[in-house]
């Protein structure tokens, strides 16, 4: 899994019919060796611009969409809670 920040929406006027109904966003990786790298992600949990999120990639991403044949490589699977504190 990757931590990232959602920085913009991606609009596709033409795309594969297999991708109809999916919301695309531009994410920037936070931390690690790929810090700053940008990737297009499918948002299935209604996250928004500015949210820090957990992203899964590869075949795990396609499994989240329940179709291994979809041309998708990255999916938002969680929103990181900024207000979380240890007790």
Buried (B, 14 or more C-beta within 10 A) or exposed (E): EBBBBBEEEEEEEEEEEEBEEBBBBBBBBBEEEEEEEEBEBBBBBEBEEEBBBBBBBEEEBBEBBEEEEBEBBBBBBBBBEEEEEEE
